[in-house]
C-alpha cells in the first residue's frame, strides 16, 4: 500500500499542502499508517510555515495532528525506524532552519504504552547540553562539555603560521583571550550499529573559532534509548586534518 493510495482517500486542508509522507505501522497494531507532514507554502520560495505532523491510522482511518515546537523552515523530511527497541517504527522529523549556521530542528515521536509521544526535541537537547570553547596558550583550544562533563584539547598547528601569528605571540602565548562556540544541532542521523534494526541517534554540532567560518571541527554525540529517555553513550570531538605534501 503506497502513498498514492492514501492520497486518493484523504486530502489536507485547502491552506496546507503535503510536503513529505511515508507509509508504515507506527502505532503497533499491525496495520500500515500514513505518516505525513503538511505545511503552508510561500509564493516563489521554498520556505514553509506551520509544518504539522499528521498520522492517519490504518486501522481506524482516524487522523491525529501534532504541532511542532519550531514549525517553519526548509525541506522537511520524514524517516521511520525503531529507536526504542519495541519493534514499532518511530518517526524522525528533520527541518532545515535556513540560517547560515546550517542548524536543523529535529523531533522524534514514538508509540509508548499505546500513546504517541514526543521523545526527542533538538531545541531541548541544545538547552540541556552546553559547551565552552576557549583558546589557550601553546596553540591549543579547549572544548568543555557541561553534560557530560568532559574536556577536549585541539592542537591548532594544522591551521598554519598565518592563522597562528594573528592570535599568538612568538612564544606561543595568546595576544588576547579568545572564545569560540559550539553550534546547535546541525546534523542528526539514525544509525543501526548492531545491525539488529534498533537505531542509535548520531548528533553533530559544528565547533566555531573566532567566527563561524573559522571551523575547528565537530562535537559528535551518540544517543541510545534507555527505556525512559535518550542518553549519550559516546561523545567525541572530530577535528580537521592537515594535508600532507
N, C-alpha and C positions, 0 to 999 in steps of 0.2 A: 504494500500500500504506500503510494508515493505522495509527495507534496501536492501534485496536480489534483489528485482525488480530493484531498481536503479543501483545496481552493474552490472546488466546484460546490461544496456543501456549506461553506461558511465564508463570509466576507467581513473585513474590518469596517469600522465606521467610515463615513464619507470623508472625514477630515484626516484620517490616518491611512497610511499605506503599509503593506507588509514589506519589511526590509531584510529579513532573514528568517529562515524556517528549517526545522528538522522534524523527522518523524521517528519516534522510538517510545518504548514504555518508560515513563519517568515516574509513574505512580505506584508501580509494583503489582498491578493487578493482572498482568499478562497481556493486556491489550495495548496496541500501539497508540500513542498520543501524538497530537500535533502541537509542537512547541514552536512559537514564532514571536518575533518582535515587530511591533508596529511603531510608526513614528510619523511626525508631521514633516513633510519635505519643504525645503525653502526654494523659491524660484531661482533658477540658474546657479545653484550652489549645492554641493554635497553635504552641507551642514544639516543635521537633523535635530529636531526638538521633540520633547515629550515621548522619548523612547520608552516603550512599555513591554513587559513580558506577558504573553498570553499562553495559557495551556488549555488546549481543547481535549478533554478526557475522551479517550477512545471507546470506553465502555458506556459512560452515561451521556456523552455528547454535550456535557456542560462545560462552559468556559470559565476560567478564573484568570483575573488580571493582577499583575504585581507591579507596583511603582518602584522605580529605581532611585537611589539617592541622588546621583547625578545622571540626568536623563537627556542630556544634549551632547552632541559630538558628531564624529565621523565614522563611517564604515563599521557599524556594529556587527559582531559575529556571534554565532552560537556554536558550542561544542558540547556533545553529550557523552558521558562516560562515568564510571564509578570511582568516586574519590573515597567514599566512606566504607567500602568493602561489604555492603549489604546486598550486593547483586542487582541494585536498581540504578539506572542511569541518573546521574546528576546533571545539572545544567550550568555550564560556564558561559557567561556573557562578558565580552570584552568590547570596549568602545574607545576609539581614539579621541583624546581631548582636543587635539588640533593645535595645542601650544607648541612653542619652539623646543620645549624640553622633551618631546616625544612621550608624554605621560599618557597613561591609559586609565580608564575606570573599569573595574572588573568585579563581577559578582558571581557567587555560586549558590544555586538553590538545590535543595535535596529533600526527598521524601523521608522523613524520620517519624516513626510512630504514627504512620498513616497521615502525616500532615506535611505539606510543602513548606519548607523553612529556609530562610536565607542563612547560609553557614559561612559565607566569606564576603567581605566588603573591602575593597582595596583602600578606600578612604579611611576606614577604621584601622587597617593594617598600618598605613602611613602614620597615623596618630600614635599607635602603640609601639612603633619601632623607630626610634630617633637615632641620629648619628652626629658625630663631630668630626670635622676634617681639619687637622692642624698641621701646618708646615713646621718642621723642626730643623735644627742645625744639622750640618753634615749631609745636606741634600736628601733629607728624609721627609716623608709625610706620614702622619699617624691618623688612621681611621678608627674611631672609637664607636662601638656599637653599644647602645644602652640596654638593649633587650634582644638577644642575650648579651651579657657583659663580656665583651671581647675587644681586643685591640689588634690592629694590623698595621705593619710598618712597610711602606713602599720606598724603594730606592729610586731617586729621580735622575740618576745619571743617564738613563736612556733618553731623557729629554734633550740632551745635547748642551754644549757650552753656551750657546747664545741664550737659551732659556734660563740656564742656571745663573749666568752672570747678571741677569736682570734682577734677581731676587736674593743672591748670596754674595757676601764679601769673599775676597780671595782666600780667607782662612776657613771658609765653609759655614760661617755664621750668617744668620738671616739679617738682611738690611733693615727689615721691619716685620712685625708679626703679620702673618697671612693665614686666613681661614677659608676653606672651601666649604662644600656641602654635598650631601647625597640627595639626588632627585627622589621624588615619589615614584611609585611603581611605574616602570616603563615597559616591562615585558612580563608576561605570565603564560606559562606553558605546562600542560599536563604531560607527565612522563610515567610510563609503565616500567619502572626499574626492574621489578622482579618478574616481569612477563606473566603476571597472573590476573591481568585485567583490573587490578586496583591501581589507581593512579596517584602519584605524588604531584605536588604543585611546585614548579620552579618559578621563583620571582626574581627579576633582575632590576637593579636600580643603578643608574649611572653616577659615578663619583666625579664631581667637578672641582677644578682647582681655583685659579684666580677669577675665572669667568666660565660660562657654560661650555664654550667650545674648547676650553682647556681640560679635556677629558683625561682622567687619571686611571680609569678602569671601571669595574662594576662590583657592587655587592650582590652576591647571589645567595638567596635563601631557599632551601629545600624544605617544603612543608608536607606533613603527613597528618591524616585524620586519626586522632587517638581515641575515638569513641564519643568524645564530647566537643572537641574543637580541633582546629588545625594548630599544630605546634611545629616549631622549627627543629628539624632533626639534623640539619647541617647548614652551617653558614661559612661561606668562603668569600675572599676578595680576589678578583681576577684583574690583572694589570696588563698593559700593552707591552709587547716585546720590541727590542731594538733590532733593526735589520743588520744582518752580518754581511759585510762586503766579501 
